[in-house]
Amino acid sequence: MRADFPVQFDQNGKLRHFLTIQGLSEDTLTGILDIAHSFIDFGKREIKKIPLMRGKTMVNLFFEPSTRTRTTFEIAAKRLSADVVNMNATRMSTTKGETILDTVKTIEAMHTDMFVVRDRASGAAQLIASHLPDHVRVINAGDGRHEHPTQAMLDVFTIRQHKQDFSKLRIAIVGDILHSRVARSQIHALNILGVREIRVIGPRTLIPTDIETMGVGYVNNMRDGLEDIDVIIMLRIQRERMDGQLIPSEQEYFARYGLTERTLDFAKPDAMVMHPGPINRGLEISSSVADGNRSVILDQVTNGIAVRMSIMAHLMGGQEKSKWT
């Protein structure tokens, strides 16, 4: 485990919170993916619930808007039979001057068992986790530019679902790496799982200066970047996090770094296309590719429920299949 994230583990070294991919072992990631595989068909059942979290309360605490992530967490928790409370950040006491910790402690005093936290500030979920009693669990649903670990897990689950062996794969992540917490979590997860090669592609203004230290290679054009690539992960241009004009125009960006039928041909013939969403069609990706037969974008959404169920089960001590089948 990493010394800078000790709060993620309990005294016995077991996962207590899910705050970051950093410091997790390959066995831990693989275990979560394996449990998710067992959950994947639950949505097709007539009765979609198991009693693993019956009597437990999970609070979606989103200080930053998100429909897709919040909804999949809510569905995942309800399928585990938890009671779910969704907190609307625009109506909360923090807008009246109360601190995040005051709000969390107030809600925890109502016997909350798990918080799913999203915030614009990096480290918010870790801060909250460090101030809660031992029995309460925290899941990071995205914090600033830091990480989005559950998105990375559903992405690698989708990759394994279609490609199986990580050690043989070359993967390209394209777009706004600089502002993407998703990309950071993806890179950590893919490296832990032993991917053969990771490349990032985009204009230099959207690439962190120290990107090579993360174990990836940088390529500034689509033709070279997508050569021999098995998996293409497109990222959203995050104007809300940009300080200044970092791309000349949307039209020029799409012409140079957008994924189209033409640029997709630079990759392997069976390369799969991913995007964590929401998609900006005509800026990051063309509709024909997003909706094409090589796209697994909707698979990512479906898989997000099973993966988040798995993470919740892991934190609540339900890693053993016998506890929920």
C-alpha positions as CSV (number, residue, x, y, z in Angstrom):
1,M,0.0,0.0,0.0
2,R,1.1,3.6,-0.6
3,A,2.1,5.7,2.4
4,D,0.3,8.7,1.0
5,F,-3.1,6.9,1.0
6,P,-3.1,5.0,4.3
7,V,-6.7,5.9,5.0
8,Q,-7.8,3.6,2.1
9,F,-6.8,0.5,4.2
10,D,-7.6,-0.8,7.6
11,Q,-5.1,-1.9,10.2
12,N,-4.9,-5.4,8.6
13,G,-4.2,-4.0,5.2
14,K,-7.7,-4.7,3.8
15,L,-9.5,-2.2,1.6
16,R,-11.6,0.0,3.8
17,H,-12.5,2.8,1.3
18,F,-12.2,3.0,-2.5
19,L,-10.5,6.4,-3.0
20,T,-7.8,5.8,-5.6
21,I,-6.4,3.1,-7.9
22,Q,-2.9,3.9,-6.7
23,G,-1.5,1.4,-4.2
24,L,-3.9,-1.4,-5.1
25,S,-2.6,-4.8,-6.1
26,E,-3.3,-6.7,-9.2
27,D,-5.0,-9.3,-7.0
28,T,-7.3,-6.7,-5.6
29,L,-8.3,-5.3,-9.0
30,T,-8.8,-8.8,-10.5
31,G,-10.9,-9.8,-7.5
32,I,-13.2,-6.8,-8.0
33,L,-13.5,-7.6,-11.7
34,D,-14.2,-11.3,-11.0
35,I,-17.1,-10.4,-8.6
36,A,-18.4,-7.9,-11.2
37,H,-18.5,-10.7,-13.7
38,S,-20.8,-12.6,-11.4
39,F,-23.1,-9.6,-11.1
40,I,-23.3,-8.7,-14.8
41,D,-26.4,-10.7,-15.5
42,F,-28.4,-9.5,-12.5
43,G,-30.0,-6.8,-14.6
44,K,-31.7,-9.5,-16.7
45,R,-33.3,-11.2,-13.8
46,E,-36.9,-10.8,-12.9
47,I,-35.9,-10.0,-9.3
48,K,-32.8,-7.9,-9.5
49,K,-31.8,-7.8,-5.8
50,I,-29.6,-9.6,-3.4
51,P,-29.6,-8.9,0.4
52,L,-25.9,-8.1,0.8
53,M,-26.6,-4.5,2.0
54,R,-30.0,-5.0,3.4
55,G,-30.5,-2.6,6.4
56,K,-27.5,-0.4,5.2
57,T,-27.8,3.2,4.1
58,M,-25.8,4.6,1.2
59,V,-25.7,8.4,0.6
60,N,-24.8,9.8,-2.8
61,L,-23.1,13.0,-1.8
62,F,-22.4,14.9,-5.1
63,F,-21.1,18.4,-4.8
64,E,-20.5,18.4,-8.6
65,P,-23.3,17.4,-11.0
66,S,-23.4,14.0,-12.7
67,T,-26.3,12.1,-13.9
68,R,-24.6,8.9,-15.3
69,T,-22.3,8.2,-12.3
70,R,-24.9,9.1,-9.6
71,T,-27.6,7.0,-11.3
72,T,-25.4,3.9,-11.7
73,F,-24.3,4.1,-8.0
74,E,-28.0,4.4,-7.0
75,I,-29.0,1.4,-9.1
76,A,-26.0,-0.6,-7.9
77,A,-26.8,0.1,-4.2
78,K,-30.5,-0.7,-4.6
79,R,-29.6,-4.1,-6.3
80,L,-27.6,-4.9,-3.2
81,S,-30.8,-4.0,-1.2
82,A,-29.4,-0.8,0.4
83,D,-31.5,2.2,1.3
84,V,-30.3,5.1,-0.9
85,V,-30.3,8.8,-0.3
86,N,-29.4,11.3,-3.0
87,M,-28.2,14.6,-1.7
88,N,-28.7,17.7,-4.0
89,A,-25.6,19.8,-3.5
90,T,-27.2,22.9,-4.7
91,R,-29.7,22.7,-1.9
92,M,-27.4,21.6,0.9
93,S,-26.1,23.5,3.9
94,T,-22.7,24.0,2.3
95,T,-24.2,26.7,0.2
96,K,-25.0,28.5,3.5
97,G,-21.5,28.4,4.8
98,E,-21.4,25.0,6.5
99,T,-18.2,23.0,5.7
100,I,-18.2,19.7,3.9
101,L,-17.0,17.9,7.0
102,D,-19.9,19.5,9.1
103,T,-22.4,18.2,6.5
104,V,-20.9,14.7,6.4
105,K,-20.7,14.4,10.1
106,T,-24.4,15.5,10.4
107,I,-25.4,12.9,7.8
108,E,-23.3,10.2,9.4
109,A,-25.0,10.9,12.8
110,M,-28.1,9.6,11.1
111,H,-26.5,6.1,10.9
112,T,-25.1,6.2,7.4
113,D,-23.0,3.2,6.4
114,M,-21.5,4.4,3.1
115,F,-20.9,7.7,1.3
116,V,-20.3,8.0,-2.5
117,V,-18.6,11.4,-2.9
118,R,-18.0,13.6,-5.9
119,D,-16.4,17.0,-5.6
120,R,-14.5,19.6,-7.6
121,A,-11.7,19.6,-5.1
122,S,-9.0,17.0,-5.4
123,G,-8.7,14.9,-2.2
124,A,-12.2,15.6,-1.0
125,A,-13.2,11.9,-0.6
126,Q,-9.9,11.2,1.2
127,L,-10.5,14.1,3.6
128,I,-14.0,12.8,4.3
129,A,-12.8,9.2,4.8
130,S,-10.2,10.3,7.3
131,H,-12.8,11.9,9.6
132,L,-15.4,9.1,9.7
133,P,-15.8,6.2,12.2
134,D,-14.2,2.9,11.2
135,H,-17.5,1.2,10.2
136,V,-18.4,3.9,7.5
137,R,-17.1,3.3,4.0
138,V,-16.3,6.0,1.4
139,I,-16.2,5.6,-2.4
140,N,-14.6,8.3,-4.6
141,A,-16.9,9.1,-7.5
142,G,-14.5,11.7,-8.9
143,D,-12.4,14.4,-7.2
144,G,-11.1,17.4,-9.1
145,R,-8.3,16.4,-11.5
146,H,-7.2,13.6,-9.2
147,E,-9.0,10.3,-9.9
148,H,-12.2,8.6,-10.8
149,P,-11.4,5.1,-9.7
150,T,-14.7,3.4,-10.3
151,Q,-14.8,4.6,-13.9
152,A,-11.4,3.1,-14.5
153,M,-12.6,-0.2,-13.1
154,L,-15.6,-0.4,-15.3
155,D,-13.4,0.6,-18.3
156,V,-10.9,-2.2,-17.6
157,F,-13.8,-4.6,-16.9
158,T,-15.1,-3.8,-20.4
159,I,-11.7,-4.2,-21.9
160,R,-11.3,-7.6,-20.3
161,Q,-14.8,-8.6,-21.4
162,H,-13.8,-8.1,-25.0
163,K,-10.0,-8.7,-25.1
164,Q,-9.2,-11.0,-22.2
165,D,-5.4,-10.8,-21.9
166,F,-4.1,-7.4,-20.8
167,S,-0.5,-8.4,-21.4
168,K,-1.0,-8.5,-25.1
169,L,-2.8,-5.1,-25.5
170,R,-1.7,-1.8,-26.8
171,I,-4.1,0.9,-25.6
172,A,-4.4,4.6,-26.7
173,I,-6.0,7.3,-24.6
174,V,-6.9,10.3,-26.7
175,G,-7.8,13.9,-25.9
176,D,-7.8,16.1,-22.8
177,I,-5.4,14.1,-20.5
178,L,-4.4,17.2,-18.5
179,H,-7.8,17.8,-16.9
180,S,-9.0,14.1,-16.9
181,R,-9.3,12.3,-13.6
182,V,-10.6,9.4,-15.6
183,A,-7.3,9.1,-17.6
184,R,-5.2,9.1,-14.4
185,S,-7.2,6.3,-12.9
186,Q,-7.2,4.4,-16.2
187,I,-3.4,4.7,-16.5
188,H,-2.8,3.4,-13.0
189,A,-5.2,0.5,-13.4
190,L,-3.9,-0.6,-16.8
191,N,-0.3,-0.5,-15.6
192,I,-1.2,-2.6,-12.5
193,L,-2.9,-5.1,-14.8
194,G,0.2,-5.4,-17.0
195,V,-0.9,-3.9,-20.2
196,R,1.8,-4.2,-22.9
197,E,1.8,-0.5,-23.9
198,I,-0.2,2.7,-23.1
199,R,0.0,5.7,-25.4
200,V,-1.6,9.1,-24.9
201,I,-2.5,11.2,-27.9
202,G,-3.5,14.9,-28.0
203,P,-2.2,18.4,-28.4
204,R,0.7,19.2,-26.1
205,T,-1.4,21.9,-24.3
206,L,-3.7,19.1,-23.0
207,I,-0.9,16.7,-21.9
208,P,0.7,16.9,-18.4
209,T,4.4,17.8,-18.6
210,D,5.3,14.7,-16.5
211,I,3.2,12.2,-18.4
212,E,6.1,9.9,-19.2
213,T,6.6,9.3,-15.4
214,M,3.2,7.6,-15.3
215,G,4.5,4.8,-17.5
216,V,3.0,5.9,-20.8
217,G,4.3,7.2,-24.1
218,Y,3.2,10.5,-25.8
219,V,2.3,10.8,-29.5
220,N,1.0,14.1,-30.9
221,N,-0.8,12.8,-34.0
222,M,-3.5,10.2,-34.6
223,R,-1.8,8.3,-37.5
224,D,1.3,7.3,-35.4
225,G,-0.6,7.1,-32.1
226,L,-3.2,4.6,-33.3
227,E,-0.8,2.3,-35.2
228,D,-1.2,-1.3,-33.9
229,I,-3.6,-0.2,-31.2
230,D,-6.1,-2.7,-29.8
231,V,-8.2,-0.3,-27.6
232,I,-9.0,3.4,-28.2
233,I,-10.3,5.4,-25.2
234,M,-11.6,8.8,-26.2
235,L,-11.8,11.5,-23.6
236,R,-14.2,14.5,-23.2
237,I,-12.8,18.0,-23.8
238,Q,-13.4,19.5,-20.3
239,R,-13.8,23.2,-20.9
240,E,-15.2,23.7,-17.4
241,R,-11.7,22.8,-16.0
242,M,-9.6,24.7,-18.5
243,D,-7.8,27.9,-17.6
244,G,-7.6,29.8,-20.9
245,Q,-7.9,28.7,-24.5
246,L,-6.0,25.4,-24.8
247,I,-7.3,24.4,-28.2
248,P,-7.5,26.7,-31.2
249,S,-11.0,25.8,-32.2
250,E,-13.4,22.9,-32.0
251,Q,-13.2,22.4,-35.8
252,E,-9.4,22.2,-35.8
253,Y,-9.4,19.9,-32.8
254,F,-11.8,17.5,-34.4
255,A,-9.9,17.6,-37.6
256,R,-6.6,16.6,-35.9
257,Y,-7.7,14.5,-32.9
258,G,-11.3,13.5,-33.5
259,L,-12.0,9.8,-34.0
260,T,-13.7,9.2,-37.4
261,E,-14.0,6.3,-39.8
262,R,-10.8,7.6,-41.5
263,T,-8.7,7.8,-38.3
264,L,-10.1,4.6,-36.9
265,D,-8.5,2.8,-39.8
266,F,-5.1,3.7,-38.4
267,A,-5.7,1.2,-35.6
268,K,-6.0,-2.5,-35.8
269,P,-9.0,-3.8,-37.7
270,D,-10.6,-5.2,-34.5
271,A,-9.7,-2.2,-32.3
272,M,-12.5,-1.4,-29.9
273,V,-13.7,2.2,-29.2
274,M,-14.5,3.5,-25.7
275,H,-15.6,6.8,-24.2
276,P,-16.4,7.4,-20.5
277,G,-19.1,10.0,-21.5
278,P,-20.7,12.3,-21.8
279,I,-19.8,12.4,-25.5
280,N,-19.3,15.6,-27.5
281,R,-20.2,14.3,-31.0
282,G,-18.4,16.1,-33.7
283,L,-15.7,17.3,-31.3
284,E,-14.1,14.1,-29.9
285,I,-15.8,11.4,-32.0
286,S,-18.1,11.2,-35.0
287,S,-21.6,9.7,-34.6
288,S,-20.8,7.0,-37.1
289,V,-17.9,5.7,-34.9
290,A,-19.7,6.3,-31.5
291,D,-22.7,4.3,-32.8
292,G,-20.7,1.8,-34.9
293,N,-20.1,-1.9,-34.4
294,R,-16.6,-1.3,-32.9
295,S,-18.0,0.9,-30.2
296,V,-18.5,-0.5,-26.7
297,I,-19.6,2.8,-25.1
298,L,-23.1,1.4,-24.1
299,D,-21.4,-1.7,-22.7
300,Q,-19.4,0.6,-20.4
301,V,-22.6,2.1,-19.0
302,T,-24.1,-1.4,-18.4
303,N,-20.9,-2.7,-16.9
304,G,-20.8,0.3,-14.6
305,I,-23.6,-1.0,-12.5
306,A,-22.0,-4.5,-12.0
307,V,-18.6,-3.0,-11.2
308,R,-20.0,-0.6,-8.7
309,M,-22.0,-3.4,-7.1
310,S,-18.7,-5.3,-6.8
311,I,-16.8,-2.5,-5.2
312,M,-19.6,-2.0,-2.6
313,A,-19.7,-5.7,-1.9
314,H,-15.9,-5.7,-1.5
315,L,-16.0,-2.8,1.0
316,M,-18.9,-4.4,3.0
317,G,-17.1,-7.7,3.4
318,G,-19.0,-9.5,0.7
319,Q,-16.1,-10.7,-1.4
320,E,-17.0,-14.4,-0.9
321,K,-19.6,-15.5,-3.5
322,S,-21.3,-17.7,-0.9
323,K,-22.4,-14.5,0.9
324,W,-24.6,-13.3,-1.9
325,T,-25.6,-16.3,-4.1
